[in-house]
Structures are given as structure tokens and as C-alpha cells.
Amino acid sequence: MRALSFAEYGPANVLEVADVPEPHAGPGHIRVAVRASGLTPADCLLRSGRLRDMTPLRLPHVLGVDAAGVVDEVGAGVTGVRPGDEVFGIVDLAELGGANAEYAVLAAWALKPDALSWEQAGGAAANVETATRVLDRLEVGAGTTLLIEGAAGGVGTVAVQLAVACGATVIGTASARNHEFVAGLGAIPATYGQGLGERVAALAPNGVDAVLDCAGSGSLPDLVDLTAGPERVVTIADLGAAKYGVHLSRSAGPGADRQAVDGLAAAAVLAQQSRFTVPVAAAFTIEDAAQAHRLSETGHARGKIVLTL
């Protein structure tokens, strides 16, 4: 089968569409014929080698952790899904990849809602799991005032909607050109950067209860100052979080948080209720994946970058 892989660490041009053996669904898993799959910033970090000490890979490595497609194999012990069903989901996250391919084995999934296109569903699962995991850790619920740093990105756009759906007030930082977009998701937009504390104070006179940092832009000291302490801040993007006493949330590897795969079905329900969508920044064919990786590395993609098969 065709799969997006790299045999050496490096820039986006090390990517290639290679012919690799098809995977098959083992116990508790399903296999899908992929229609679309997501690209995450972590994929770029893995490919570049920046994470090689933290998460060494066996090369060549097939990228991608989430996908949407049509079920064609059901492993032993799996119930509630059968061949022909349309689903979206994530791979075994300990594998760190495998979804940017013609066939992918999913470890967690939900039925694809009609309200989401293949591209939207293909880019949904990893961001939903991440956002749900962090919102659960921060105990975000009705009455919470949550600040999301980097609200226009893939995880940020999802986290805004999930937090609003559970009754939170959300302030989302973004560049001025993305304020209308962020407001359309349900957040109160604010410009990131110097003076953020004053701007947030004006928007939330009673203070901020929790912060999710999706940007990793070096703003953690300022974000901690906006809350009761570093324990009320979680980052998914700043690898230097520990020196500020901030938790870096990861879904796999040493010190990983509990995976929040229950969020997939919840997001599907919200989508059918027109309360959740997946903004797609751009969709590329798998053959144009290097261009997709370069766009991701700019840090300016508005929403999720998706690869189609």
C-alpha cells in the first residue's frame, strides 16, 4: 500500500510516498480504508528529529495518528462496528504513526457524523483527544473562565468549541486577522503578545481560572501570572514547561496523561447538533505532503491540515 514515510530525519523533502506492507486489525482494533488523515505539529517534530531523544523511532517511519475511512477489518472482541461503516479515530498512540496511508489500524474510533466531511473527520480525532484530555485535567466546566493561547490552530479551534459546549467562558488568543474566526467558534478573541495580561484583565475582570497553551511561543511565564498558579496552566506545545512548574500534556510515552478517547463519540454528537466542526486550514494529497509539512511549520495554519488519499 502507499504510505507517507521518511527513512532519515530532516526537512520536509525527506518525505516520500513508499510502498509498505498493509497492516491488519488485531484484537480490539479495526482497520479502515483511509479517505483522509490528519497532520499534526508533532509529525513535523518527529520527521525533523527534534524529538529523537524523547521518542526514538525505528526508521523508516509511517506518519499520522488520526484518520477517517471505511471499516474493512474488525479485530477480535470488537463490537458496535462492522465492515462498511464510516468512522474516524486514532491509531495506537504508542506507535506514533501509521495513519497517513491507504489503510490504517485504529485503536479508538467513533462513527463519522454526516455533519463532517471526510477531510474534517480525517483531521478530527487527535485534536479532539488532546483537547478533551487537557480540559479534563483542568476540570473545565460550567462557570470556568478558560484562556486558550493559540486558539486559531488545530487543537485550539477544537478546544474552544468543546469548552464552550460544557458551559465555559473562553478567551482565545490569535492574531488580529483571526479574531472574527475565533469569535465564530464561540470564544472572546484577544491578541497575543506583549500586554496580554492587561487585555485579559479587561475581558475577564474576575480573573482566569485555567489556561491551555497550544502555541508554545514562550509565553508560559505570562500565562502563569494570569492564574492562581502554574498548576492551573497546561501546555501541549512548550517542551520547556517544567522549569515554570507547568504540566506538558502528552498522550503517549513516559509521564503521559490518560488518553481521553471518550471525547470522540462526544464530539460526534455535538457535530450532529451543529455545535462542533473541524476547521480545515488546507487539504493536500498524500503526494503533496511535503508542502503540507512546510505549511504546518509556519505556525500560521488556521485550523487542521489534512492529507487525502
VENURPE-V874413 format. One record per run of one state. SS is the DSSP state (H for helix, E for strand, - for the rest). FROM is the first residue (numbers start at 1). LEN is the number of residues. If there is no record, write none. Layout:
[[SS & FROM & LEN] [SS & FROM & LEN]]
//
This chain:
[[- & 1 & 1] [E & 2 & 5] [- & 7 & 5] [H & 12 & 3] [E & 15 & 5] [- & 20 & 10] [E & 30 & 10] [- & 40 & 1] [H & 41 & 8] [- & 49 & 12] [E & 61 & 2] [- & 63 & 3] [E & 66 & 9] [- & 75 & 11] [E & 86 & 5] [- & 91 & 2] [H & 93 & 3] [- & 96 & 5] [E & 101 & 1] [- & 102 & 1] [E & 103 & 4] [- & 107 & 1] [E & 108 & 4] [- & 112 & 6] [H & 118 & 5] [- & 123 & 2] [H & 125 & 13] [- & 138 & 7] [E & 145 & 5] [- & 150 & 3] [E & 153 & 1] [H & 154 & 12] [- & 166 & 3] [E & 169 & 6] [- & 175 & 1] [H & 176 & 9] [- & 185 & 3] [E & 188 & 4] [- & 192 & 4] [H & 196 & 8] [- & 204 & 6] [E & 210 & 4] [- & 214 & 6] [H & 220 & 6] [- & 226 & 4] [H & 230 & 3] [E & 233 & 3] [- & 236 & 5] [H & 241 & 4] [- & 245 & 2] [E & 247 & 2] [- & 249 & 13] [H & 262 & 11] [- & 273 & 7] [E & 280 & 6] [H & 286 & 13] [- & 299 & 4] [E & 303 & 6] [- & 309 & 1]]
//
